[in-house]
Amino acid sequence: MFDTELYQQALGLTTPWKVTDVKLDVESTEIHVHVENPEGCR
């Protein structure tokens, strides 16, 4: 399973929302999760 799929499931995101990127910053103890939905969707 890719990180994006794991975070999408952990956050409970469903279509049309999807996690497109996950970045772990160990130094600042932060996780940055990028979430998108297709243009024109509400």
Secondary structure, 3 states (H helix, E strand, C coil): CCHHHHHHHHHCCCCCCEEEEEEEECCCCEEEEEEECCCCCC
